[in-house]
Amino acid sequence: MPVGTDSSGRKPRQAEQDFWGPDLPCLFRPSTLWGSSTWERALADFTMPVAATNSETAMQQVLDNLGSLPNATGAAELDLIFLRGIMESPIVRSLAKAHERLEETKLEAVRDNNLELVQEILRDLAQLAEQSSTAAELARILQEPHFQSLLETHDSVASKTYETPPPSPGLDPTFSNQPVPPDAVRMVGIRKTAGEHLGVTFRVEGGELVIARILHGGMVAQQGLLHVGDIIKEVNGQPVGSDPRALQELLRSASGSVILKILPSYQEPHLPRQVFVKCHFDYDPTRDSLIPCKEAGLRFSAGDLLQIVNQDDANWWQACHVEGGSAGLIPSQLLEEKRKAFVKRDLELTPTSGTLCGSLSGKKKKRMMYLTTKNAEFDRHELLIYEEVARMPPFRRKTLVLIGAQGVGRRSLKNKLIMWDPDRYGTTVPYTSRRPKDSEREGQGYSFVSRAEMEADIRAGRYLEHGEYEGNLYGTRIDSIRGVVATGRVCVLDVNPQAVKVLRTAEFVPYVVFIEAPDFETLRAMNRAALESGVSTKQLTEADLRRTVEESSRIQRGYGHYFDLCLVNSNLERTFRELQAAMEKLRTEPQWVPVSWVY
């Protein structure tokens, strides 16, 4: 495969280059991220000496040499962090050990007809048994039933008669789908306590009860004795009939030894792809009327991280929390989208006199193209279900985005953070079309441009956000953010919530912090304290304070799925310390990021 392409021969996508840097190669990435001219030079200029007898020693030698990579490779710090995280992963080390074992020389049986050989030996011993007690003892041992069974088992394994032969190419493939013959019935024994769930659900197929799914991590999945598609015929000698609920209740109440009579399906299991998602809604299986088995459901809340272990069912996935625990059923993306499509948002309800619930607006829908000026309108209709994420080793984010209502303290936190460590944090200089004052200098507080130039750049999409005040335009250029990031600092931004959509890409890898307003009484006390200490000269009215609290709640409802952290600013110093701690944690702990940032 030529360097600079993936397994399909294509070049990396622009989004991938933006995340890893246009000229900074990653030493170990998914196949879609390989390649660049710099990577070719790195291969030519540097070869890491590794001479080890096993995979574990070899991988440790690679890790020990990561710090001594020559500058000629152009390897970025984030690339090395990613490589180290991959190679230190227990999963990767286990795979390397498994590969090493597979490469070992396999043991082969010397012969598979030892029973015939023993019979020949016994015929020879028959002539010597009368003369030698040793020969007689050997003949007795060779004729022992246990020894004969051992030889028979060895010959069966050596000849691999236990393997199911592949279907003949000359046979019609439809014959493989015919019902299992009666002589293939198996008896499966399970020990359980009363009320203990087996972790299996059933469906009716052709008048018989068939295993529909086996929950990951459940009792049946751990034992591996039952498989999807197996037909349940009897439980403890009693026919099961064709009622799935009756069978579930029978199995739930059974205790001790439970004997199942089944017809095996002989379906080949497949290894599922590892999928991790962040949930954007709350789910309680006990309140779901569509779930096939409420006891098998998995409860979760918005913001929880789940691992999807099975997606075979179009409507019900199997998942478990990443922190651990047994798997359960959750609604699939398709099912939840269908369900939510029939539920109108609260903002679409218009009050009607004489009713308690309100009625749906009868306005006729109109079609429109997507416009950034209509962000809020489109955000109201967005269906938030699951977001696929990936686990990354610790790395530095390029931007820190502070979101919150007006007057909640975002700008104060931004300024304190930059003053605390100006070498690590920076911010952009806003642009304006107004004329500079006599005391103002270009780039100090504002960058001044003509209105015509600013309007042209706005139309070209070069501004993250913009607005007009007293006839003058103000805005933040996207290139200004790139300029701060290029200096190696984290760009701190306090922007409108709609701007997060533009920033949430592999180019800017933002860490989004929502500064939540405290309750009304606390906010009023904070304003009073600021006036008394001279920090602020503006006294907020009760209407202003209530507006701040309401706006904070509205932002959290509409954009909460973008937030990485929520901080209630009831005390500025305490909130600042919490923000500092969160930023430090990013440098030491693994992070869950949108999968589009990585692949």
C-alpha positions as CSV (number, residue, x, y, z in Angstrom):
1,M,0.0,0.0,0.0
2,P,1.6,3.4,-1.0
3,V,2.4,5.7,1.9
4,G,0.0,8.5,2.2
5,T,-3.1,6.4,1.5
6,D,-5.3,4.1,3.5
7,S,-6.3,0.5,2.7
8,S,-8.7,1.8,0.0
9,G,-6.0,3.9,-1.6
10,R,-7.6,7.2,-0.7
11,K,-6.0,10.3,0.9
12,P,-7.0,11.4,4.4
13,R,-10.1,13.6,4.7
14,Q,-9.7,17.3,5.4
15,A,-11.4,16.9,8.8
16,E,-8.8,14.3,9.7
17,Q,-5.9,16.6,8.6
18,D,-7.5,19.5,10.6
19,F,-7.5,17.4,13.8
20,W,-4.0,16.0,13.5
21,G,-2.5,19.0,11.8
22,P,-1.8,19.3,8.0
23,D,1.9,18.4,8.3
24,L,2.1,16.5,11.6
25,P,2.0,12.7,11.1
26,C,0.4,10.4,13.7
27,L,2.7,7.4,14.4
28,F,-0.3,5.1,15.0
29,R,-3.8,6.0,13.7
30,P,-6.8,4.3,12.3
31,S,-6.3,3.3,8.7
32,T,-8.1,6.5,7.5
33,L,-5.4,8.7,9.0
34,W,-2.2,7.3,7.5
35,G,0.0,9.3,5.2
36,S,1.7,12.6,4.4
37,S,4.9,13.6,2.8
38,T,6.3,14.2,6.3
39,W,5.5,10.6,7.2
40,E,7.5,9.4,4.2
41,R,10.4,11.5,5.4
42,A,10.0,10.1,8.9
43,L,10.2,6.5,7.6
44,A,13.3,7.3,5.6
45,D,15.1,9.2,8.4
46,F,14.3,7.1,11.4
47,T,14.3,3.4,12.2
48,M,13.6,2.3,15.8
49,P,15.8,-0.6,16.9
50,V,13.6,-3.4,18.2
51,A,15.0,-6.9,18.7
52,A,12.9,-8.8,21.2
53,T,12.0,-12.4,21.8
54,N,8.3,-11.7,22.5
55,S,5.6,-9.1,21.8
56,E,5.6,-7.6,25.3
57,T,9.3,-6.9,25.3
58,A,9.1,-5.5,21.8
59,M,6.3,-3.2,22.7
60,Q,8.1,-2.0,25.8
61,Q,11.2,-1.2,23.7
62,V,9.1,0.9,21.4
63,L,7.6,2.8,24.4
64,D,11.0,3.4,25.9
65,N,12.2,4.9,22.6
66,L,9.3,7.2,22.0
67,G,11.0,10.1,23.8
68,S,14.1,9.8,21.7
69,L,12.4,10.3,18.3
70,P,14.6,12.7,16.2
71,N,13.2,16.1,15.3
72,A,13.4,15.0,11.6
73,T,10.3,12.9,12.0
74,G,8.1,15.9,12.7
75,A,6.0,13.9,15.1
76,A,3.6,16.0,17.0
77,E,3.1,15.7,20.7
78,L,-0.6,14.7,20.2
79,D,0.5,11.9,17.9
80,L,3.0,10.5,20.4
81,I,0.4,10.7,23.2
82,F,-2.1,8.8,21.0
83,L,0.5,6.1,20.1
84,R,1.5,5.7,23.8
85,G,-2.2,5.4,24.8
86,I,-2.8,2.7,22.2
87,M,0.3,0.7,23.0
88,E,-0.3,0.9,26.8
89,S,-3.9,-0.3,26.3
90,P,-4.6,-3.7,28.0
91,I,-6.7,-4.7,24.9
92,V,-3.8,-4.0,22.5
93,R,-1.3,-5.9,24.7
94,S,-3.8,-8.9,25.0
95,L,-4.1,-8.9,21.2
96,A,-0.3,-8.9,20.8
97,K,-0.1,-11.9,23.1
98,A,-2.9,-13.7,21.3
99,H,-1.1,-13.1,17.9
100,E,2.1,-14.4,19.4
101,R,0.3,-17.6,20.5
102,L,-1.3,-18.0,17.1
103,E,2.2,-17.8,15.5
104,E,3.5,-20.6,17.6
105,T,4.0,-24.1,16.1
106,K,0.8,-26.1,16.5
107,L,1.0,-29.6,18.0
108,E,-0.1,-32.3,15.6
109,A,-1.1,-35.9,16.6
110,V,1.4,-38.6,15.5
111,R,-1.5,-40.9,14.4
112,D,-5.3,-41.1,14.7
113,N,-5.7,-45.0,14.8
114,N,-4.3,-45.8,18.2
115,L,-7.1,-48.3,19.0
116,E,-6.0,-50.4,16.1
117,L,-2.4,-50.2,17.3
118,V,-3.4,-51.3,20.8
119,Q,-5.2,-54.3,19.4
120,E,-2.0,-55.4,17.5
121,I,0.0,-54.9,20.8
122,L,-2.6,-57.1,22.7
123,R,-2.3,-59.9,20.1
124,D,1.5,-59.8,20.6
125,L,1.2,-59.7,24.4
126,A,-1.2,-62.7,24.4
127,Q,1.8,-65.0,23.7
128,L,4.0,-63.4,26.4
129,A,1.4,-63.0,29.2
130,E,1.8,-66.6,30.5
131,Q,5.6,-66.2,30.7
132,S,5.9,-62.6,32.0
133,S,3.9,-60.9,34.8
134,T,4.9,-57.5,33.4
135,A,3.4,-58.4,30.0
136,A,0.2,-59.6,31.7
137,E,-0.1,-56.4,33.7
138,L,0.4,-54.3,30.6
139,A,-2.3,-56.3,28.7
140,R,-4.7,-55.7,31.6
141,I,-4.0,-52.0,31.6
142,L,-4.5,-51.7,27.8
143,Q,-7.8,-53.5,28.1
144,E,-9.2,-51.2,30.8
145,P,-12.5,-49.5,29.7
146,H,-11.2,-46.1,30.8
147,F,-8.0,-46.4,28.9
148,Q,-9.9,-47.6,25.8
149,S,-12.2,-44.5,26.1
150,L,-9.1,-42.3,26.4
151,L,-7.7,-43.7,23.2
152,E,-11.0,-43.4,21.4
153,T,-11.3,-39.8,22.4
154,H,-7.7,-39.1,21.3
155,D,-8.4,-40.6,17.9
156,S,-11.6,-38.6,17.5
157,V,-9.7,-35.3,18.3
158,A,-6.8,-36.2,16.1
159,S,-9.0,-37.0,13.1
160,K,-11.1,-33.9,13.9
161,T,-14.3,-35.9,13.6
162,Y,-16.0,-33.4,16.0
163,E,-15.9,-30.7,13.3
164,T,-19.1,-30.1,11.3
165,P,-18.1,-30.7,7.6
166,P,-18.8,-27.8,5.2
167,P,-21.8,-28.2,2.9
168,S,-21.1,-29.9,-0.4
169,P,-20.8,-27.5,-3.3
170,G,-23.1,-29.7,-5.3
171,L,-26.0,-29.4,-2.8
172,D,-28.7,-26.8,-3.1
173,P,-28.0,-24.1,-0.4
174,T,-31.7,-24.1,0.5
175,F,-31.2,-27.5,2.1
176,S,-29.1,-25.9,4.8
177,N,-32.1,-24.0,6.0
178,Q,-34.3,-27.0,6.5
179,P,-35.6,-27.8,10.1
180,V,-33.1,-29.6,12.4
181,P,-33.8,-33.4,12.6
182,P,-35.3,-34.8,15.8
183,D,-32.1,-36.6,16.7
184,A,-30.4,-33.2,17.1
185,V,-32.3,-32.4,20.3
186,R,-30.0,-31.3,23.2
187,M,-30.6,-31.1,26.9
188,V,-29.1,-28.0,28.6
189,G,-28.9,-27.7,32.4
190,I,-28.8,-24.4,34.2
191,R,-28.6,-23.8,38.0
192,K,-30.4,-20.6,39.2
193,T,-32.2,-19.1,42.2
194,A,-35.9,-18.1,42.2
195,G,-36.4,-14.6,40.7
196,E,-33.0,-14.6,39.0
197,H,-33.1,-13.4,35.4
198,L,-31.4,-15.6,32.7
199,G,-30.8,-12.6,30.4
200,V,-32.7,-14.0,27.4
201,T,-35.8,-13.0,25.5
202,F,-38.1,-15.1,23.2
203,R,-40.3,-14.7,20.1
204,V,-42.9,-16.9,18.5
205,E,-41.8,-18.3,15.1
206,G,-43.8,-21.0,13.3
207,G,-45.8,-21.7,16.4
208,E,-42.7,-22.4,18.5
209,L,-40.7,-20.3,21.0
210,V,-37.3,-19.2,19.7
211,I,-34.6,-17.4,21.5
212,A,-34.8,-13.8,20.1
213,R,-31.8,-12.3,21.9
214,I,-29.2,-13.1,24.6
215,L,-28.3,-10.2,26.8
216,H,-24.6,-9.4,27.0
217,G,-23.2,-10.2,30.4
218,G,-26.2,-12.2,31.5
219,M,-26.2,-15.8,32.9
220,V,-26.9,-17.5,29.6
221,A,-24.3,-15.3,27.8
222,Q,-21.7,-16.2,30.3
223,Q,-22.4,-20.0,30.1
224,G,-22.5,-20.0,26.3
225,L,-24.9,-23.0,26.2
226,L,-27.8,-21.3,24.4
227,H,-27.7,-19.4,21.2
228,V,-30.0,-17.0,19.3
229,G,-32.3,-19.1,17.1
230,D,-32.5,-22.1,19.4
231,I,-36.0,-23.5,19.8
232,I,-37.2,-24.2,23.4
233,K,-39.2,-27.4,23.5
234,E,-39.5,-28.2,27.2
235,V,-38.6,-26.9,30.7
236,N,-38.0,-29.6,33.3
237,G,-40.0,-32.0,31.2
238,Q,-43.0,-29.7,30.6
239,P,-43.9,-28.5,27.1
240,V,-43.5,-24.7,26.9
241,G,-46.4,-24.0,24.5
242,S,-46.2,-20.8,22.4
243,D,-46.6,-18.0,25.0
244,P,-43.3,-16.0,25.5
245,R,-44.6,-14.3,28.7
246,A,-45.6,-17.6,30.3
247,L,-42.1,-19.1,29.5
248,Q,-40.4,-16.0,31.0
249,E,-42.5,-16.3,34.2
250,L,-41.8,-20.1,34.4
251,L,-38.1,-19.6,34.1
252,R,-38.1,-16.6,36.5
253,S,-39.8,-18.6,39.2
254,A,-37.8,-21.8,38.7
255,S,-35.0,-22.6,41.2
256,G,-32.2,-25.1,41.5
257,S,-31.5,-27.2,38.4
258,V,-33.5,-26.2,35.3
259,I,-33.3,-28.6,32.4
260,L,-34.1,-27.2,28.9
261,K,-34.9,-29.3,25.9
262,I,-33.9,-27.4,22.8
263,L,-33.4,-27.7,19.1
264,P,-30.1,-26.0,18.3
265,S,-29.9,-23.4,15.5
266,Y,-26.2,-23.9,14.6
267,Q,-25.9,-20.2,13.7
268,E,-22.4,-18.9,13.5
269,P,-21.9,-16.0,16.0
270,H,-20.2,-12.8,14.7
271,L,-17.9,-10.5,16.6
272,P,-19.7,-7.1,17.1
273,R,-17.9,-3.8,16.4
274,Q,-17.2,-1.8,19.5
275,V,-19.5,1.2,19.5
276,F,-19.7,3.8,22.3
277,V,-22.4,6.5,22.5
278,K,-23.3,9.5,24.6
279,C,-27.0,9.6,25.4
280,H,-29.0,12.8,24.9
281,F,-32.2,11.8,26.6
282,D,-33.4,10.1,29.8
283,Y,-34.8,6.6,29.5
284,D,-36.7,4.5,32.0
285,P,-37.7,1.0,30.7
286,T,-40.4,0.6,33.4
287,R,-42.3,3.4,31.7
288,D,-41.8,2.2,28.2
289,S,-44.9,0.4,26.7
290,L,-43.0,-0.8,23.6
291,I,-40.1,-2.7,25.2
292,P,-40.5,-6.5,24.8
293,C,-39.4,-7.2,28.4
294,K,-39.3,-4.4,31.0
295,E,-37.0,-6.4,33.3
296,A,-34.4,-6.6,30.5
297,G,-34.3,-2.8,29.9
298,L,-31.4,-0.6,30.8
299,R,-32.1,2.7,32.6
300,F,-29.9,5.7,31.7
301,S,-29.8,9.5,31.8
302,A,-28.8,12.2,29.4
303,G,-25.0,12.5,29.3
304,D,-24.4,8.8,30.2
305,L,-21.9,6.9,28.2
306,L,-23.0,3.4,26.9
307,Q,-21.3,0.6,25.0
308,I,-23.5,-0.9,22.4
309,V,-22.8,-4.6,22.4
310,N,-25.5,-5.8,19.9
311,Q,-27.4,-4.1,17.1
312,D,-28.9,-7.1,15.4
313,D,-32.4,-6.0,16.2
314,A,-33.6,-2.9,14.3
315,N,-35.6,-1.6,17.2
316,W,-33.9,-2.7,20.3
317,W,-30.1,-2.6,21.0
318,Q,-28.2,-4.2,23.8
319,A,-26.0,-1.9,25.7
320,C,-24.2,-1.5,29.1
321,H,-22.7,1.4,31.0
322,V,-19.0,2.0,30.3
323,E,-18.4,2.0,34.0
324,G,-19.5,-1.7,34.1
325,G,-22.6,-3.7,34.9
326,S,-24.7,-6.1,32.9
327,A,-26.2,-5.3,29.6
328,G,-29.8,-4.4,28.9
329,L,-32.2,-3.4,26.1
330,I,-32.4,0.2,24.9
331,P,-34.4,1.7,22.1
332,S,-32.4,1.9,18.8
333,Q,-31.7,5.2,17.0
334,L,-34.4,4.4,14.5
335,L,-37.1,3.5,17.0
336,E,-36.5,6.6,19.2
337,E,-36.5,8.9,16.1
338,K,-39.8,7.5,15.1
339,R,-41.2,7.9,18.6
340,K,-39.9,11.5,19.0
341,A,-41.1,12.5,15.6
342,F,-44.7,12.2,16.8
343,V,-44.1,14.4,19.9
344,K,-44.2,18.1,19.3
345,R,-41.6,20.3,21.2
346,D,-42.9,22.5,24.0
347,L,-42.0,25.6,22.1
348,E,-44.4,24.5,19.3
349,L,-47.4,24.4,21.7
350,T,-49.6,27.5,21.7
351,P,-51.8,28.2,24.7
352,T,-55.6,28.0,24.1
353,S,-58.1,29.5,26.5
354,G,-60.3,27.0,28.3
355,T,-57.9,24.1,28.0
356,L,-55.1,22.9,30.3
357,C,-52.7,21.4,27.8
358,G,-52.8,23.8,24.9
359,S,-53.3,22.8,21.3
360,L,-50.9,22.4,18.4
361,S,-50.3,25.4,16.1
362,G,-52.3,25.1,12.9
363,K,-49.7,27.1,10.9
364,K,-48.7,25.7,7.6
365,K,-45.1,24.5,7.3
366,K,-42.8,26.3,4.9
367,R,-39.7,25.0,3.3
368,M,-36.4,26.8,3.7
369,M,-32.7,26.3,3.2
370,Y,-30.3,26.1,6.2
371,L,-29.1,29.5,7.2
372,T,-26.8,30.3,10.1
373,T,-29.1,33.2,11.0
374,K,-31.9,30.6,11.5
375,N,-29.7,28.4,13.8
376,A,-32.1,28.7,16.8
377,E,-35.1,27.8,14.6
378,F,-33.4,24.6,13.3
379,D,-32.1,23.7,16.8
380,R,-35.6,23.5,18.1
381,H,-36.5,20.8,15.6
382,E,-33.3,18.7,16.0
383,L,-33.8,15.1,17.3
384,L,-31.2,14.4,19.9
385,I,-30.9,10.6,20.5
386,Y,-27.3,9.1,20.6
387,E,-23.9,10.5,19.6
388,E,-21.1,8.1,18.8
389,V,-18.0,8.8,20.7
390,A,-14.5,7.5,21.0
391,R,-12.1,7.2,24.0
392,M,-8.9,9.2,23.6
393,P,-5.8,9.4,25.8
394,P,-5.2,12.7,27.6
395,F,-4.5,15.6,25.2
396,R,-4.7,19.4,25.2
397,R,-7.9,21.0,23.7
398,K,-7.3,23.8,21.3
399,T,-10.2,25.9,22.4
400,L,-12.1,26.5,25.7
401,V,-15.7,27.8,25.0
402,L,-17.6,29.4,27.9
403,I,-21.4,29.4,27.3
404,G,-23.9,31.1,29.6
405,A,-26.6,33.8,30.0
406,Q,-25.7,37.5,29.8
407,G,-24.3,38.7,33.1
408,V,-23.5,35.3,34.6
409,G,-19.8,35.9,34.8
410,R,-18.3,34.4,31.6
411,R,-16.1,37.3,30.8
412,S,-14.7,37.6,34.3
413,L,-13.8,33.9,34.3
414,K,-12.1,34.3,30.9
415,N,-10.0,37.3,32.0
416,K,-9.0,35.6,35.2
417,L,-7.9,32.5,33.4
418,I,-5.8,34.4,30.9
419,M,-4.2,36.6,33.6
420,W,-3.5,33.4,35.7
421,D,-1.4,31.8,32.9
422,P,-1.0,34.0,29.7
423,D,1.5,31.5,28.2
424,R,-1.1,28.8,28.2
425,Y,-4.3,30.7,27.5
426,G,-5.2,33.5,25.1
427,T,-8.2,35.0,23.3
428,T,-9.1,36.7,20.1
429,V,-9.3,40.4,19.3
430,P,-12.8,41.4,18.1
431,Y,-13.2,43.2,14.8
432,T,-15.4,46.3,14.4
433,S,-16.4,48.7,11.6
434,R,-16.5,51.8,13.9
435,R,-13.8,54.4,13.7
436,P,-11.1,54.1,16.4
437,K,-11.0,56.7,19.2
438,D,-8.0,58.9,19.7
439,S,-6.7,56.7,22.6
440,E,-7.2,53.4,20.8
441,R,-4.5,51.5,18.9
442,E,-5.0,48.8,16.2
443,G,-5.1,45.3,17.8
444,Q,-5.4,46.6,21.4
445,G,-9.0,45.9,22.3
446,Y,-10.3,46.0,18.7
447,S,-9.1,45.5,15.1
448,F,-10.6,48.2,12.9
449,V,-11.8,47.6,9.4
450,S,-14.2,49.3,7.0
451,R,-17.9,48.4,7.0
452,A,-17.7,47.2,3.4
453,E,-14.8,44.9,4.1
454,M,-16.5,43.5,7.2
455,E,-19.8,42.9,5.4
456,A,-17.9,41.1,2.5
457,D,-16.2,38.8,5.0
458,I,-19.5,38.1,6.8
459,R,-21.0,37.0,3.5
460,A,-18.0,34.8,2.8
461,G,-18.5,33.0,6.2
462,R,-15.2,34.2,7.7
463,Y,-16.8,35.3,11.0
464,L,-17.8,32.9,13.8
465,E,-20.4,35.4,15.1
466,H,-21.2,39.1,14.5
467,G,-23.7,41.7,15.5
468,E,-24.5,45.4,15.2
469,Y,-24.6,48.0,18.0
470,E,-25.3,51.7,17.5
471,G,-24.9,51.4,13.7
472,N,-21.5,49.6,13.9
473,L,-20.6,46.0,13.2
474,Y,-18.7,43.8,15.7
475,G,-17.6,40.2,15.3
476,T,-15.1,37.5,15.9
477,R,-13.1,36.2,12.9
478,I,-12.4,32.5,12.6
479,D,-8.9,33.2,11.5
480,S,-8.3,35.0,14.8
481,I,-9.0,31.7,16.6
482,R,-6.6,29.9,14.3
483,G,-4.0,32.5,15.1
484,V,-4.2,31.9,18.9
485,V,-4.1,28.1,18.4
486,A,-1.0,28.4,16.2
487,T,0.9,30.0,19.1
488,G,0.4,26.8,21.1
489,R,-2.1,28.4,23.5
490,V,-5.7,27.4,24.3
491,C,-8.0,30.0,22.8
492,V,-10.6,31.0,25.4
493,L,-14.0,32.2,23.9
494,D,-17.2,33.5,25.4
495,V,-19.6,33.2,22.5
496,N,-23.3,32.7,21.8
497,P,-24.6,29.1,22.0
498,Q,-25.3,29.0,18.3
499,A,-21.5,29.4,17.6
500,V,-20.7,26.0,19.3
501,K,-21.9,24.2,16.2
502,V,-19.3,25.8,14.1
503,L,-16.5,25.2,16.6
504,R,-17.3,21.6,17.4
505,T,-15.1,20.1,14.8
506,A,-11.8,18.3,14.6
507,E,-10.0,21.5,13.7
508,F,-10.9,23.3,17.0
509,V,-11.6,20.3,19.4
510,P,-13.4,22.6,21.9
511,Y,-14.0,22.0,25.6
512,V,-17.4,23.5,26.2
513,V,-18.2,24.7,29.7
514,F,-21.7,26.0,30.6
515,I,-21.6,28.7,33.3
516,E,-25.0,28.2,34.9
517,A,-26.8,31.0,36.7
518,P,-27.5,30.4,40.4
519,D,-31.0,30.7,41.8
520,F,-32.7,34.1,41.9
521,E,-31.9,34.9,45.6
522,T,-28.2,34.0,45.2
523,L,-27.9,36.0,42.1
524,R,-29.4,39.0,43.8
525,A,-27.1,38.7,46.8
526,M,-24.1,38.4,44.4
527,N,-25.1,41.6,42.6
528,R,-25.5,43.4,46.0
529,A,-22.1,42.2,47.1
530,A,-20.5,43.4,43.8
531,L,-22.0,46.9,44.3
532,E,-20.7,47.1,47.9
533,S,-17.2,46.1,47.0
534,G,-17.0,48.4,44.0
535,V,-16.4,45.5,41.5
536,S,-19.6,46.6,39.7
537,T,-21.4,49.9,39.4
538,K,-24.6,48.6,37.7
539,Q,-27.5,47.6,39.9
540,L,-29.6,44.9,38.3
541,T,-33.3,45.1,38.7
542,E,-35.4,42.1,39.6
543,A,-36.6,41.8,36.0
544,D,-32.9,41.7,34.9
545,L,-32.1,39.0,37.4
546,R,-35.1,36.9,36.5
547,R,-34.3,37.3,32.8
548,T,-30.8,35.9,33.5
549,V,-32.1,32.9,35.4
550,E,-34.7,32.1,32.6
551,E,-32.1,32.6,29.8
552,S,-29.7,30.2,31.6
553,S,-32.4,27.5,31.8
554,R,-33.3,28.0,28.1
555,I,-29.7,27.7,27.0
556,Q,-29.3,24.5,29.1
557,R,-32.4,22.9,27.6
558,G,-31.5,23.8,24.0
559,Y,-27.8,23.2,24.0
560,G,-27.0,21.0,26.9
561,H,-26.0,18.1,24.6
562,Y,-22.9,20.2,23.6
563,F,-21.7,20.8,27.1
564,D,-18.6,18.9,28.5
565,L,-19.0,20.5,31.9
566,C,-21.6,22.6,33.9
567,L,-20.5,25.0,36.6
568,V,-23.0,26.9,38.8
569,N,-21.4,30.4,39.3
570,S,-22.6,31.1,42.9
571,N,-19.1,32.2,43.9
572,L,-16.6,33.5,41.3
573,E,-13.5,32.3,43.1
574,R,-14.8,28.8,43.7
575,T,-16.1,28.6,40.1
576,F,-12.6,29.7,38.9
577,R,-10.9,27.0,40.9
578,E,-13.3,24.3,39.6
579,L,-12.6,25.5,36.0
580,Q,-8.8,25.3,36.7
581,A,-9.2,21.8,38.0
582,A,-11.2,20.7,35.0
583,M,-8.6,22.0,32.6
584,E,-5.8,20.2,34.5
585,K,-7.8,17.0,34.4
586,L,-7.8,17.0,30.6
587,R,-4.0,16.6,30.7
588,T,-4.1,13.5,32.9
589,E,-7.3,11.6,32.2
590,P,-8.7,9.9,29.1
591,Q,-11.4,11.8,27.2
592,W,-14.5,10.9,25.3
593,V,-14.8,12.9,22.1
594,P,-17.1,12.7,19.1
595,V,-16.0,9.9,16.8
596,S,-15.8,12.3,13.9
597,W,-12.8,14.0,15.5
598,V,-10.8,10.8,15.4
599,Y,-11.9,8.8,12.3
